[in-house]
Amino acid sequence: MFDTSLNLTTQEKQVAGFADVARHLEPSGRFVIEVGVPDLRRLPPGESARPFHVSPTPLGFDEYDVAGQGLVSHHQVFTDGRWRVTSIPFRYVCRPSST
């Protein structure tokens, strides 16, 4: 599944999840994950939110906690005369930048 590890919203949960996978692998087994990596370079300095869809409906933006490597994806849809708001927490992991 795409981005499944992002649903483990703390470093401790991610480490435990990966350890659980490792316990199920054969000695020469491999564990492959596919995740999206946020393009934090597009986040303006001092800002913590970035829209990913702007229209009368739906409206969506991601709210970043850069230091904590977390984000909350906010989705707002107007249907049947009412707004439906969903906020989904994620935790991403970025490779340290090379210097």
KAZILIN-V859344 format. One record per residue. N is the residue number from 1. RES is the residue in three letters. D_CENTER is the distance of its C-alpha to the mean C-alpha in whole Angstrom. Layout:
n res d_center
N RES D_CENTER
N RES D_CENTER
This chain:
n res d_center
1 MET 14
2 PHE 11
3 ASP 7
4 THR 9
5 SER 9
6 LEU 5
7 ASN 7
8 LEU 9
9 THR 9
10 THR 11
11 GLN 13
12 GLU 16
13 LYS 14
14 GLN 12
15 VAL 16
16 ALA 18
17 GLY 16
18 PHE 17
19 ALA 20
20 ASP 21
21 VAL 20
22 ALA 22
23 ARG 25
24 HIS 25
25 LEU 26
26 GLU 29
27 PRO 30
28 SER 30
29 GLY 26
30 ARG 23
31 PHE 20
32 VAL 17
33 ILE 14
34 GLU 12
35 VAL 8
36 GLY 7
37 VAL 8
38 PRO 8
39 ASP 11
40 LEU 12
41 ARG 16
42 ARG 16
43 LEU 15
44 PRO 18
45 PRO 20
46 GLY 20
47 GLU 17
48 SER 14
49 ALA 13
50 ARG 13
51 PRO 14
52 PHE 13
53 HIS 16
54 VAL 19
55 SER 22
56 PRO 24
57 THR 22
58 PRO 19
59 LEU 18
60 GLY 14
61 PHE 12
62 ASP 9
63 GLU 10
64 TYR 9
65 ASP 11
66 VAL 11
67 ALA 14
68 GLY 12
69 GLN 9
70 GLY 7
71 LEU 6
72 VAL 7
73 SER 8
74 HIS 11
75 HIS 14
76 GLN 17
77 VAL 20
78 PHE 24
79 THR 26
80 ASP 29
81 GLY 30
82 ARG 27
83 TRP 23
84 ARG 21
85 VAL 18
86 THR 14
87 SER 12
88 ILE 9
89 PRO 7
90 PHE 4
91 ARG 5
92 TYR 5
93 VAL 9
94 CYS 11
95 ARG 14
96 PRO 17
97 SER 19
98 SER 22
99 THR 25
